[in-house]
Amino acid sequence: MSMQLTSYTALESALNARGLNASEIRAAVRALKIETPSWGYANGGTRFEVFKHPAAARTIWEKIDDAAVVQELTGVCPTVAVHIPWDKTDDWAGVCRYAQEKGLTIGAVNPNLFQDKEYMLGTLCNPSAAVRKQAMAHMFDCLDIAKTVGSPAISLWLADGTNYPGQDDIRARRQRLLDCLQEYCAALPDSITLLIEYKLFEPAFYHTDIADWGASYSLATILGPKAKVLVDTGHHAPGTNIEYIVAWLLALEKLGGFHFNCRNYADDDLIVGSSQPYQLFAIFHELINGGAAGRAADVAYMLDQSHYLENKIEAILQSVQNVQIAYAKALCVNRQALAAAQQAGDVLGAHRQLQEAFETDVRPLLAAIREEEGRPADPFAAFRASGIAEKLAAARS
């Protein structure tokens, strides 16, 4: 069943023979844009140590430089998410101009509500009104930045929770959170969406205030059309069916976007698709089911990875390629044949439609798209051969 092909011509013929339109698949792949994270270009680490790389970006300006390299090589990463205060500057207008000169724009703005010492007992859920006020002030600072840079989204993740039974009133914490977010959403312009992320645990080990997609969905529903759910692929218990969550949120019209990464036990921030490529493929299959005209749903597709062993640009390039491969494979599902098998109750016949698509070698298709645009067929290999990493290391060390 596996299709290992060496040319786009062979792949195109095989796809057409299976009743698929290769031209439509190419157009859909070309249209998918992937936002890269500014923090993915900087030094990151584990809970024990930060292993510094000489080529890592140190400032927002250098992060934009590195993101521009990724965009130049791939052509599908025109936006960069920023994290405040990690990227804080007094010249956001200048940052915007610099990004535009590099062929980029600023994407989602990510508030940091987990590092200040005052946040030990939480931020928007904290029992202290003074601490909640401090956290909200930071949120509104981020909103001002988002308006200045023309960002479409505020991506919110909270570390709020408790470690022991009785430490705080869970219902009271929910109400504090809701009060804060209702005030915030009331101030959001129609052009900016609040994306509410969730995480199963960490650093709160008894309960986390936004622990799963149900909590995030309930908040987004109460807050109205300006709020949606942000799914991070690394924020679930082992064995969680993320594609099921995607299908439900699409049906409920509350899926706002993704933070793509990969995890095995906790929030590992590994390269997306590195150990669970079939899951990523299945997620895109559901996104296409919930989209229009045979394409993935119109939501935000963003990487959220902090690499500490890998060269930063290489890690981002590999991540982008993995996302594109998973998406292209999902586009190769013969949905007409799949629907017929499902209607007939043909369990394995339906499953094999997905298996055949997953085992299709779509790399020639991706290479053909890039070469049409004057880009290298293999962005990762081109970067390694370019000597850019060595030049950056010499300049930044």
C-alpha positions as CSV (number, residue, x, y, z in Angstrom):
1,M,0.0,0.0,0.0
2,S,2.9,2.3,0.7
3,M,3.8,4.7,-2.1
4,Q,7.5,5.8,-2.2
5,L,7.8,8.0,-5.2
6,T,10.8,9.8,-6.7
7,S,9.1,12.4,-8.9
8,Y,6.1,14.7,-8.8
9,T,5.0,13.4,-12.2
10,A,4.7,9.9,-10.7
11,L,2.9,11.2,-7.7
12,E,0.5,13.3,-9.8
13,S,-0.4,10.2,-11.9
14,A,-1.0,8.1,-8.8
15,L,-3.2,10.7,-7.2
16,N,-5.3,11.2,-10.3
17,A,-5.6,7.4,-10.6
18,R,-7.1,7.4,-7.1
19,G,-9.7,9.9,-8.1
20,L,-7.9,12.9,-6.5
21,N,-7.1,16.2,-8.1
22,A,-3.4,16.8,-7.7
23,S,-3.7,20.5,-8.7
24,E,-6.2,21.2,-6.0
25,I,-4.0,19.5,-3.4
26,R,-1.1,21.6,-4.5
27,A,-3.1,24.8,-4.2
28,A,-4.3,23.8,-0.7
29,V,-0.8,23.0,0.5
30,R,0.5,26.3,-0.9
31,A,-2.3,28.3,0.9
32,L,-1.5,26.9,4.4
33,K,0.5,29.5,6.5
34,I,2.3,28.6,9.7
35,E,3.2,31.2,12.3
36,T,6.6,30.8,13.9
37,P,7.3,31.8,17.6
38,S,9.9,34.4,18.4
39,W,10.9,32.4,21.5
40,G,11.7,29.4,19.2
41,Y,14.7,31.3,17.8
42,A,16.1,32.1,21.3
43,N,17.9,30.0,23.9
44,G,15.7,27.7,25.8
45,G,16.2,25.0,28.3
46,T,14.8,22.4,30.7
47,R,13.7,23.0,34.2
48,F,17.3,22.3,35.2
49,E,19.5,24.3,32.8
50,V,19.6,26.5,29.8
51,F,22.0,25.1,27.2
52,K,23.1,28.2,25.2
53,H,23.7,28.0,21.5
54,P,26.1,30.6,20.0
55,A,23.8,31.2,17.0
56,A,20.6,31.7,19.0
57,A,18.8,35.1,18.6
58,R,19.1,37.5,21.6
59,T,16.7,40.3,20.7
60,I,13.5,40.8,18.9
61,W,15.4,42.2,16.0
62,E,17.6,39.1,15.7
63,K,14.5,36.9,16.1
64,I,12.9,38.6,13.1
65,D,16.1,38.1,11.2
66,D,15.9,34.4,11.8
67,A,12.2,34.2,11.0
68,A,13.0,35.9,7.7
69,V,15.4,33.1,6.9
70,V,12.7,30.5,7.5
71,Q,10.2,32.5,5.4
72,E,12.7,32.9,2.6
73,L,13.4,29.1,2.5
74,T,9.8,27.9,2.9
75,G,7.5,30.7,1.7
76,V,4.8,29.7,4.2
77,C,5.8,31.5,7.4
78,P,5.0,35.2,6.9
79,T,4.1,36.0,10.6
80,V,6.0,35.8,13.9
81,A,4.4,35.5,17.3
82,V,5.8,37.6,20.1
83,H,6.0,37.0,23.9
84,I,5.8,39.9,26.4
85,P,8.0,40.8,28.2
86,W,10.6,38.5,26.5
87,D,10.3,40.6,23.4
88,K,9.5,43.9,25.0
89,T,10.7,47.1,23.3
90,D,9.9,50.8,23.3
91,D,9.8,50.9,19.5
92,W,7.0,48.5,18.3
93,A,6.4,50.8,15.3
94,G,10.1,50.3,14.4
95,V,9.7,46.5,14.9
96,C,6.8,46.5,12.5
97,R,8.8,48.4,9.9
98,Y,11.8,46.1,10.3
99,A,9.6,43.0,10.0
100,Q,8.0,44.4,6.8
101,E,11.4,45.1,5.3
102,K,12.2,41.4,5.9
103,G,8.9,40.2,4.3
104,L,7.2,39.5,7.7
105,T,4.4,40.8,9.9
106,I,3.9,40.4,13.7
107,G,1.3,37.7,14.6
108,A,-0.2,36.7,17.9
109,V,0.8,38.5,21.1
110,N,1.5,36.2,24.1
111,P,1.2,37.7,27.6
112,N,3.5,36.3,30.2
113,L,1.5,35.5,33.4
114,F,3.7,33.0,35.0
115,Q,7.1,34.5,35.9
116,D,6.7,37.4,38.3
117,K,7.1,36.6,42.0
118,E,3.7,38.1,42.8
119,Y,2.1,35.3,40.7
120,M,3.0,32.5,43.1
121,L,-0.7,31.9,43.9
122,G,-1.9,32.8,40.5
123,T,-2.7,35.7,38.3
124,L,-6.3,36.3,37.1
125,C,-7.5,33.7,39.6
126,N,-5.4,35.0,42.5
127,P,-7.3,35.7,45.8
128,S,-5.5,39.0,46.0
129,A,-7.3,41.8,44.1
130,A,-4.0,43.7,43.9
131,V,-2.3,40.8,42.1
132,R,-5.2,40.4,39.7
133,K,-5.0,44.1,39.0
134,Q,-1.3,43.7,38.2
135,A,-2.0,40.8,35.8
136,M,-4.8,42.7,34.1
137,A,-2.5,45.7,33.6
138,H,0.0,43.4,31.8
139,M,-2.9,42.0,29.7
140,F,-3.9,45.5,28.7
141,D,-0.3,46.4,27.9
142,C,-0.2,43.4,25.5
143,L,-3.5,44.6,24.0
144,D,-1.9,48.0,23.3
145,I,1.0,46.2,21.6
146,A,-1.4,44.1,19.6
147,K,-3.2,47.2,18.3
148,T,0.1,48.8,17.4
149,V,1.5,45.9,15.4
150,G,-1.9,44.9,13.9
151,S,-2.0,41.5,15.6
152,P,-5.0,39.3,15.0
153,A,-4.9,37.5,18.3
154,I,-4.0,37.5,22.0
155,S,-2.8,34.0,23.0
156,L,-3.5,33.4,26.7
157,W,-2.1,30.6,28.8
158,L,-2.3,30.7,32.6
159,A,-0.2,28.7,35.0
160,D,-2.9,29.3,37.7
161,G,-4.0,26.5,39.9
162,T,-3.5,25.0,43.4
163,N,-1.2,22.3,44.8
164,Y,-3.3,21.2,47.8
165,P,-7.0,20.5,48.6
166,G,-8.5,23.4,50.4
167,Q,-5.7,25.8,49.3
168,D,-8.3,28.0,47.6
169,D,-11.9,27.9,46.6
170,I,-12.0,26.5,43.1
171,R,-15.4,28.0,42.2
172,A,-14.3,31.4,43.5
173,R,-11.2,31.2,41.3
174,R,-13.3,30.5,38.3
175,Q,-15.4,33.5,39.0
176,R,-12.4,35.8,39.4
177,L,-11.0,34.5,36.1
178,L,-14.3,35.0,34.3
179,D,-14.7,38.5,35.7
180,C,-11.2,39.5,34.5
181,L,-11.8,38.0,31.0
182,Q,-15.2,39.6,30.6
183,E,-13.6,43.0,31.3
184,Y,-10.8,42.2,28.8
185,C,-13.1,40.9,26.0
186,A,-15.2,44.1,26.3
187,A,-12.1,46.1,25.4
188,L,-11.1,43.9,22.5
189,P,-11.6,45.4,19.0
190,D,-13.4,43.1,16.5
191,S,-10.1,42.6,14.7
192,I,-8.5,40.8,17.7
193,T,-9.5,37.4,19.0
194,L,-8.7,36.1,22.5
195,L,-7.3,32.6,22.1
196,I,-7.7,30.7,25.4
197,E,-5.1,27.9,25.8
198,Y,-5.4,25.1,28.3
199,K,-3.0,22.6,29.9
200,L,-3.6,19.4,31.9
201,F,-1.2,20.2,34.7
202,E,2.0,22.2,35.6
203,P,2.9,24.0,37.7
204,A,-0.2,23.4,39.7
205,F,-0.5,19.7,40.8
206,Y,-3.9,19.5,42.6
207,H,-6.0,21.5,40.1
208,T,-5.3,23.7,37.2
209,D,-7.8,26.5,36.5
210,I,-7.9,26.0,32.8
211,A,-7.0,22.3,32.6
212,D,-8.7,21.0,29.5
213,W,-10.7,21.9,26.4
214,G,-14.0,21.8,28.2
215,A,-12.9,24.5,30.6
216,S,-11.5,26.6,27.8
217,Y,-14.6,26.1,25.7
218,S,-16.9,27.0,28.5
219,L,-15.0,30.2,29.1
220,A,-15.0,31.1,25.4
221,T,-18.7,30.4,25.1
222,I,-19.6,32.7,28.0
223,L,-17.2,35.4,26.7
224,G,-18.8,35.4,23.3
225,P,-17.6,35.6,19.7
226,K,-14.3,37.4,20.6
227,A,-13.0,34.3,22.4
228,K,-12.0,30.9,21.0
229,V,-10.1,27.8,22.1
230,L,-6.4,27.4,21.4
231,V,-5.3,23.7,21.2
232,D,-1.7,23.0,22.1
233,T,-0.8,19.5,20.9
234,G,1.5,19.0,23.9
235,H,-1.0,19.9,26.7
236,H,-2.9,16.6,27.0
237,A,-2.7,13.4,28.9
238,P,-1.0,10.4,27.2
239,G,-3.4,8.7,24.8
240,T,-5.8,11.7,24.5
241,N,-7.5,11.8,21.1
242,I,-6.7,15.3,20.0
243,E,-8.4,14.9,16.7
244,Y,-11.7,14.2,18.5
245,I,-11.3,17.5,20.4
246,V,-10.6,19.2,17.1
247,A,-13.8,17.8,15.5
248,W,-16.0,18.9,18.4
249,L,-14.6,22.4,18.6
250,L,-15.0,22.8,14.8
251,A,-18.6,21.6,15.1
252,L,-19.2,24.1,18.0
253,E,-17.5,26.9,15.9
254,K,-15.0,27.6,18.8
255,L,-11.7,26.3,17.5
256,G,-9.4,29.4,17.2
257,G,-6.1,27.8,16.4
258,F,-3.2,25.6,17.3
259,H,0.1,25.6,19.1
260,F,1.9,22.8,17.3
261,N,4.6,20.8,19.1
262,C,5.1,17.2,20.3
263,R,5.1,15.6,23.7
264,N,5.7,12.2,25.1
265,Y,5.1,12.6,28.9
266,A,4.8,16.3,29.7
267,D,5.0,19.6,27.8
268,D,8.2,18.6,26.0
269,D,8.3,21.2,23.3
270,L,9.6,18.7,20.9
271,I,9.5,19.2,17.1
272,V,5.9,18.7,15.9
273,G,5.3,15.3,14.3
274,S,8.7,13.9,15.5
275,S,7.3,11.0,17.4
276,Q,3.6,10.9,16.6
277,P,3.3,11.8,12.9
278,Y,0.0,9.8,12.4
279,Q,-1.7,11.8,15.1
280,L,-0.7,15.1,13.3
281,F,-2.0,13.6,10.1
282,A,-5.3,12.6,11.8
283,I,-5.7,16.1,13.2
284,F,-5.4,17.6,9.8
285,H,-7.8,15.1,8.4
286,E,-10.4,16.4,10.9
287,L,-9.4,20.0,10.1
288,I,-10.1,19.3,6.4
289,N,-13.4,17.7,7.3
290,G,-14.4,20.9,9.1
291,G,-13.0,23.2,6.5
292,A,-14.4,24.4,3.2
293,A,-13.6,23.5,-0.4
294,G,-11.4,20.6,0.6
295,R,-9.0,22.6,2.7
296,A,-8.2,22.9,6.4
297,A,-10.4,25.1,8.5
298,D,-9.5,28.8,8.6
299,V,-7.9,29.0,12.0
300,A,-4.5,30.1,13.3
301,Y,-1.7,27.6,12.8
302,M,1.3,28.4,15.0
303,L,4.3,26.6,16.3
304,D,5.0,26.7,20.1
305,Q,8.4,25.1,20.6
306,S,11.4,26.1,22.7
307,H,14.4,24.1,21.5
308,Y,17.4,23.5,23.7
309,L,19.4,20.7,21.9
310,E,18.9,21.7,18.3
311,N,20.0,24.6,16.2
312,K,17.0,27.0,16.4
313,I,16.4,27.7,12.8
314,E,16.9,24.1,11.8
315,A,14.3,23.0,14.4
316,I,11.8,25.5,13.0
317,L,12.5,24.4,9.4
318,Q,12.0,20.7,10.3
319,S,8.8,21.6,12.2
320,V,7.4,23.5,9.2
321,Q,8.2,20.6,6.9
322,N,6.6,18.1,9.2
323,V,3.4,20.2,9.3
324,Q,3.3,20.5,5.6
325,I,3.9,16.8,5.1
326,A,1.1,15.9,7.5
327,Y,-1.3,18.3,5.8
328,A,-0.5,17.2,2.3
329,K,-1.0,13.5,3.3
330,A,-4.4,14.4,4.8
331,L,-5.4,16.1,1.6
332,C,-4.7,12.8,-0.2
333,V,-7.6,11.0,1.5
334,N,-10.2,10.0,-1.0
335,R,-13.2,11.4,0.9
336,Q,-15.8,10.2,-1.5
337,A,-14.5,6.6,-1.1
338,L,-14.2,7.1,2.6
339,A,-17.8,8.2,3.0
340,A,-19.0,5.3,1.0
341,A,-17.1,2.8,3.2
342,Q,-18.3,4.6,6.3
343,Q,-21.9,4.4,5.1
344,A,-21.6,0.7,4.3
345,G,-20.2,0.0,7.7
346,D,-16.9,-1.2,6.1
347,V,-14.6,-0.6,9.1
348,L,-11.3,-1.6,7.7
349,G,-12.2,-0.3,4.2
350,A,-12.7,3.1,5.7
351,H,-9.5,2.9,7.8
352,R,-7.5,1.8,4.8
353,Q,-8.5,5.0,3.0
354,L,-6.7,7.0,5.7
355,Q,-3.8,4.5,5.8
356,E,-3.2,4.8,2.1
357,A,-3.1,8.6,2.3
358,F,-0.8,8.5,5.3
359,E,1.6,6.2,3.5
360,T,1.7,8.4,0.4
361,D,5.1,10.0,-0.1
362,V,4.2,13.7,-0.6
363,R,7.7,15.1,-0.5
364,P,7.9,15.4,-4.4
365,L,4.7,17.5,-4.3
366,L,6.2,19.8,-1.6
367,A,9.5,20.0,-3.5
368,A,7.7,20.9,-6.8
369,I,5.7,23.7,-5.0
370,R,8.9,25.2,-3.6
371,E,10.8,25.0,-6.8
372,E,8.0,26.7,-8.7
373,E,8.4,29.7,-6.3
374,G,12.2,29.7,-6.7
375,R,12.9,28.2,-3.3
376,P,15.0,25.1,-2.4
377,A,13.3,21.8,-2.7
378,D,14.6,20.9,0.8
379,P,14.7,24.0,3.0
380,F,16.5,22.1,5.8
381,A,19.3,20.8,3.6
382,A,19.6,24.2,1.9
383,F,20.0,25.9,5.3
384,R,22.7,23.5,6.3
385,A,24.6,24.1,3.1
386,S,24.3,27.9,3.3
387,G,26.7,28.5,6.1
388,I,24.2,30.9,7.7
389,A,24.3,29.1,11.1
390,E,28.1,29.5,11.3
391,K,27.9,33.1,10.4
392,L,25.3,33.8,13.0
393,A,27.3,31.9,15.6
394,A,30.4,34.0,14.8
395,A,28.4,37.3,14.9
396,R,26.4,36.5,18.1
397,S,28.9,34.8,20.3
